[in-house]
Amino acid sequence: MPHFPKPAEGSWTEHYPDLGTGPISYADSTSPEVYERERDAIFSRTWLNVGRVEQLPKVGSYFTRELDAARTSIVVVRASKDEIRAFYNICRHRGNKLVWTDYPGEETSGTCRQFTCKYHGWRYNLNGACTFVQQESEFFGLDKNDYPLASVQADVWEGFIFVNLDPANTTPLRDYLGKFAKGIEGYPFHELTQVHKYRAEVGSNWKLFIDAFAEFYHAPILHAKQSVAEESRKLSDVGYEALAYELDGPHGMVSTWTGGGEPPDLNMVKPIERKVRSGLFGPWDAPDIVDELPPGLNPSGNKLWGLDSYLFFPNFMVLIWKENWVITYHYWPTSYNTHIFEGTCYFAPPKNARERVAQELAVVTFKEYALQDGNTLEATQTMLESRTHVTTFPLNDQEVLLRHLHKTAHRYVSEYEQQRPRTPATV
């Protein structure tokens, strides 16, 4: 019997009949050709989260983002007090990368009054206008107004900065993010300015790591060694089920229990966690920063609620915890079988040393669990690429978001290929 109520259809998967219930193929995670199509159909055409407004504290603050999946680099800048802009990171003179420090392939950040090309000294103001050309008289009828930086659509939702590289895009950011974003607007993300970041190169397809964090079916097995053995055994015997799943267009969410606060018997708790009052689920003593939860959180209204996890397609996850802290995940593809994983933990600034230790224990605990996931996924990628006779795989009801993710990626590719103009064959 289910531990928590399911939809009238009997399962979350059947509640969305277009998903189907049969085994699925993971060929989309082992094909260089599919990946090249995803670069054009997905990462060059959807809204991508590239940072937060706290990274741009004053006019002239900037950072760069290497978007390998979209074959480009961008620079994001606070052009004025109330305006954040984004540009392709390319000089209009000869195509040199405009903003970089010692190594052009590495991301950078800083503050400036204008951007100056390292190659020939062309300059651009914070709005992208070309303001200086060295030896301008040597050019032929050059008008600087004709050579601004190439702009990129940029917008901000709840302090998160997004860009869209598609010049034909007409879908506003909030419309794209849909009901999930609307349902959590007003959450005090701006209060969570104590930030800890991890970044890792992972040898797997980008979708496989999303798969790992879109279900908790694996938790009592894969992470058993990270838990008190008795607690893990009890959780394994009971089985894991989430409170609710929802889909909205290309996006998905899972709402789940963690116990929250003082852990109940089934939580995976170590002695140090009891001592510090913190662990994988964050500090047990939540900061008082939320008067009332936004209506989208805890959609089932269950008193055991501890966490809502949102996947904003294609590669941005937001996890909001009952204990009033947040994790974000990003999955940036670098090839069909490699990607860069970024995990960022956001807390309210600690008021004393005990709170700081509690936060840091949560951060290092998260890292250990993520390392186990990443290591496992590299093994998964290896076997998927072995081209054995095993080509399809069954998914259970707790893996409904996985089914939706791969179906959505396939749909984006298919629709893009149908819409783009065909190149005439040459003889």
N, C-alpha and C positions, 0 to 999 in steps of 0.2 A: 504494500500500500504506500502511496506517496506520503511523505512527511508533511507537505504543504499543499494547499489546494492548487489544482491545475485547471486550465480552461475547459469549457464544456466539451470540446472535441476530444478530451482525454489526454492531450499532451500539448506542450508548447509548440512543438514542431508542426503538428497537425492543425494548430490554430492558424498557421500560415501555410495554406495548402499548396501554394506555388513552390514551396521549398522541396516538396517530396520527402520520402522517408527511406529511400533506398541507399545502398552504398555509394560513396562518391569517389571520384578519381582525384589524385593529387598531381596529375600531369602538368597543371598550371604552375607547380612549384619546382619543376625540374627541366623546364624548357627555356632555353635562351630566346627562342623566337617569341614565345608568349610574353616573356619579360620585356622585350623590345616593344611589343604592342602596348603593354601596360604603361610604359614610359610615356608614350604619346597619348593614349586614351584616358589615363588616370592622372598621372602626376603632372602632366602639362595642362590639365583642364579642370582640376578641382581646387577648392579652397584648402590651403595647407597652413597649419599652424607653425609659425617660425619663431615665436618667442613671446615675451610678455612686456608690458609697458614699463615695468620696473627696470628693465634693461636700458631704457632710454629716459633717464631721470631729468634731463634738461635739454634745451634747444642745442642742437649740434651733436647730441649723443647718437651713436650709430653702432650697428653690428652687421657682420656679413653672414650669409648662409650659403653653404655649398649644397646645391640641390642636384646631386649626381643623377638621380632618377629622371630629372627633367633636363639633364645635360646643360646646366647653367649654374651661375653664381649670382646672388643678389646682395644689395646693400640696403638696409632698413635704417631710416634716420628720423629723428624728431625734427621736422622742418620748422615748426613753430610750437608755441605752447600747447595748442590744441590740434595739431596735425602731425600724423605719422605718415611718411611716404616710403615707397620702395622703388628701387631702380635695378635694372640689370647692371651687373658689376663690370661694365665694359666702357672703355674710353672711345669716344666717337671719332678719334683721329685714325688710329691704326689697329684698334681692337685689343689693345693691351688690357689686362685685368687692372681695374682702377684702384680698388682698395684692398691692400694686403700689407703684411709686415715682412717678416723674414722669409717665409715660405708661402708662395702663392696658392698652394693647395689647402692651407689651413685657414680656419675661420678666425676673425679678429674683431675687435671692438675698440671704441674710444670716443673721443669728442673732438670736433673740429669746427671751423667756421666755413670751410669749403673743402672740396675734394680735389686733390692734385695728382695727375698722372705721373708715375715715377719715370716714364719713358721719355716724354717730350714736354712735360710741364703744363699741359692743358688743364684748366681749372673749371670747376662747376660749383655753383652755390647749392644750398641745402634743398632748393626746389628743383634742382637738376639743370638749370640754365647754364650754358657755357659762358663764362665770364672773362676768360683770358686764353689767347692763343699765342704761343711764342712765335716771334717773327711772322706775325699775321700778314704783313705786306708781301711775303714770299708766296702766298697762296693766290689762287686765281678767282677773284670775285667772291671770296669767302664771306658769308654772313653768319656770325656766331649764333644768331637766332635759329638758324636752320639745323643746329647740331646740339640740342639738349640731350641729356641722358635719357635713355629709353626707359619709360616708366612702367611699373608693374602695379596692377590693382592691389590695393592694401586696405584693410579694414580691421576694426577692433571689436571684439565681443568679450565683455566682462574682464577686460585687461589682457586678453589673449590676442596677439597680433597674427593675422592671417594674410596670405597673399594668394592671388590667382593669376597664373601665367597665360591664361587663354585670353587673347585680345578680343575675342568675340563673346566673352562671357557677359551675360546680362542678368544672372541670378545673384541678388544681394546676399551677403554673407549670412545674415540672420535667417533668410528664407532657406538657404542651403542647409544650415545647421538644424532647422526644423523644430519639432515640438520638444525634443530632449533639451536643447539649449534654452528654449523659452521656459521650460519647467524648472530650470535651476538658476535662472537669472535672479540676481539679488543675493546669491550666496556671497559671503564676504571674502572672496579670493584676495582682495586687496589688503586684507589683514594678515595674510600668510606670507610674510616677507623674510622669514628664516628659511633659506633654500639650500638644499644639498642635492648635488647632481652626480649621476653615474653615466658613463658612456663606454660602450663596448662594441668591438667588431665581432659579429656573430656569423658563423659559417652556415647560414641557412637562408632559405627564401624568406622574405619579409612577412609573408602571410602566416608562416608557421609559428612565428613568435606571437603574433596576434592570437592565433589559435590557442596557444598555451595560456594566455591571460584572459581568454574569453570563456573559459570553463574552469571549474574547481574540482572536477571529477578526479583529477590526478593528485590533488593535494595530499591525501592521507597515505598515498603510496610513494610518490616521488620524494616527498619531503619528510618521510618517516624518520630519517637519521637526524634531521634538524629538530626533532620534537622529543619530548619525554615519551619513551617507548609505550608506556601504559596508555597515555592520552591518545597517541596515534593509533594504537590498536583498537581502542573504543570507537574512534571516529571511522576507522576502516570497517569495523563490524556494522556500524549503523548505515554507512553510505552517505554520500553528500548530495544534497539537492538545494538549489537556490530557491528564493522566495518568489521571484518573478522574472520573466524575460519579456522584452518588448522590442519590436522592430519599427523603424520609421524611415521609409525610403531606403537609402543606402546605409543608414546608421543602425546601431543596435545597443541594447543595454541589458545588464543583468543586475538584479537587486538581491542581496544575499545577507545571511546572518553571519555574525562573527562572535556573538555574545556581547561584545562591547563592554567597556568599563571593567569591572571586576569579573574575570573570566569564569564561566561555568565549567562543569566537569569535562565537557567535551573539547574545550579549547586546548591547543597544543602549547603548553606553558612550561618553561624551564625555570629552575630555581632563581637564576639571575633576573628573570623577568618579574618574578614575584617580588624580589628585593627592590628593583628599580621602578616597578609599577609601569612597565612598558614592554614592548615586543613587536612582533610582526604587525599587530593591529594598531600600533601607535601607542602613545602615552595614554594610560588609563584615565588620567585626570584631564578631562577636556577643558580647553580655555573657554572662557565665557565671551564668545564673539558672535553668537547666533541667537537672536531673540526668538525667531520662528523659522523653521526650515522652509525653503521654497516648496511649492506644491508638487513639484516633480519628483522630489526625493521620497524614498520609501513608498512606492506606489501601492504596495499591498497593505500598508498600514500595520505591519506586524511588529509587535513589541520586541521581537528578537532581532529586528533589523540592525545591521551594522555597517553596510557598505553598498553604494551604488556605483557601478562601473559602466561608463559610456564609451562606445567606440564611435567617433566621428570619422566616417570614411574619408580618405583611405587609411590614414596611419596615425591618428591622434586619439589617445585614450585619456579620459579623466576619471579618477577614482575619488569619490567623496566619502569620507569615513564619519561614522557617528561621533567619533572623538574629536571632530572639528580639525582635521588635517586633510591634505590632498596629495595624491600622487598623480603625475602625468607620465605617460609613456609615448615615445615616438619611435617609429620603425622606418628608417631611411634606407631604401634599397641602394646597393652599389653594384649588384649584378643579379643574375637569376638565382644564385645560391649564396649570396652574401648580403648583409645589411648592417647598418649601424643602429644599435639600440641605445636609446637615451631614457633614463629613468630619473625623475626629479621629484623630490619630496619637499612639500611646502608646509611650514608650521607657523603659528603665531610666535613672535619673538619670545624666547624664554625669559622669565622674570628672575630666575635664580639658577644656581648651579645644578640643583636637583632636576629642574625642568630641562636644562640643557642636556644632562646625562640621559634622561628619559627619551628625549628626541634622538640623540645620537645612537642609543640602543635600537630604536625603531629603524633608523637608517641602515645600520650595519646588518641588522637582521634581514631587512629587505634585500640587501645586496647578496647575502648568502643564499637566499631562496632563488633570486634571479639567476645567480650563477648555476644553480642546479638545473633550472629551466633551459638556460642557454646551452649548457653542455649537452643536455639530452637532445635538443633540437639539432645540433650538429650531427649527432648520431642518426637522427631521423632523416636528415637530408642525405647523408651518405647512403642509407639503405634505399630511400626512394629513387636515388639515381643509379642504383645497382641494376635496375631494369629486370628484376626478378619476375616470375610469373604472377606475382601478387600485384594487381593494378588498381583494385578498388577496395574501399575500406568502409566498414559500418560506423555510423555515428549514433550515439544515444540521444535522448531528449535533452540532457544537460549540455549537449554540444550543438544546440540549435544555432548559436551565433556563428559557429564555424561554417556550418552549412550555408548560412546567409552570406558570410564574407566571400566565400569562393564563388558563389552564384552571382553576387554583385560585381565582383571584379570581372568575371566572364561577360556579364551583361554590358559593362562599360566598354570593354574591348569590342564586342560584337556591334554595338550601336555606333561606335566611332568608325569602325571599318565600313559600315554601311553608309555612313554620312560623308566620308571624305571622298573627294573627287578621284576617279580612276585615272591613272597615267596611261595615255594611249600607247599601245604596243608599237615598238619600232621594228622596222624590217632591216 
